[in-house]
Amino acid sequence: MDKVNLIVTVAVITMFISLFLAVFLITVKTEHKLSNRLFALFLILTAIDISGILFDFLNENPSNIGMFRNLITFFQLPTFYLYVLSVCYSDFKLKPKHLIHIVPFLIANLILLPRFYAVNQASKTSFLEKSSSMIEIQFNHIFIHIQIVFYIIVVFMILKKAKNIYLENYTGASIKSLNWLFQFALALSLFYSLALLKNIFKFSTYTNFSEWLKIGLFLFELFIISWYLFKALNNPNLFRNIDSKLKLVNEYISEEKKNKTLNTNEKEFNSELLKLKKYMIEEKPYLNPSLTIQDISNATEIPVRDLSLLINHKLNRHFYDFVNSYRIENAMAILKDNAKSKVTILEILYEVGFNSKSSFNTAFKKHTNTTPTAYRKSLQINNL
């Protein structure tokens, strides 16, 4: 199989899987409809972008449709950015202000209007033959890479903030899904970095190397999409959103310092802390795997803002770790109980409020510097 046939074969397979997953995401019944539709759109745009190799193979002459198709890539990362927002925040909705993300696409097309879109076939051919020296092509080439860098940075900033907000206000398995989304964004970043490298070689004397990089990019893109397909099919409820109205503790502190209202009343702090600890010990709310800071606020009548400052700032612990510490203490008590020696680790983790073995093992090791199994074995040895 020669290089051209290999590229076409990989492109067709990648397009098929992209469109298959897009149809699956649009038709599957789920509460995350907006997220699914945005990612489906991202996959459709990806398929259109990949189709360029087939379009060029079947159409030798340049055309307006072909150029328009090439510039569809300006939509890809803005769509992925909106998808990340919809995954992270439960109250995310598309608004008129989001139309600003189509501006780069419009600019890229408008600058090509005088010397490409509005001219005859011969002029189009001449324009593309001199593409490396055409200012419009050079501008769009630089413009798309600036856009890529911008959106990748913004996506990572959103994910970092969402993870911190989650740790300060929620418990459960969502942190695992946020970590996975971070990995997916990292894979896309690597893909676009390789694409940039390919384009650098494309306009150099090493055009052959650029072609091999193109094959590698198609294979990598196929891997990324297949990876997502595997995750989507095996974890239909992978993501749990957070409330966009929630703020980071640092933002609360900054606001209070600015307004000079930062609470320094040690007596009030101790009173709220005692109230919180009494509630955690007596009521054991941590047994709820989906416990949120709002739930504790409602039960203790301590405002969410004050509760967040108390745990995340005063105690210098994430709410996520604060709740897990009670779960681990409960798990350790069960492991020490000889009457419950037959209870499995899996049964214990569900009993104390965890909903996954990996999150339980991670929290247990963080709290005790050992695994649950090793801890149980050490108790058994000491009891001999």
Summary of the structure (lengths in Angstrom):
residues: 384
radius of gyration: 26.9
end to end distance: 68.0
largest distance: 91.5
contacts: 1105
relative contact order: 0.08
helix: 78%
strand: 1%
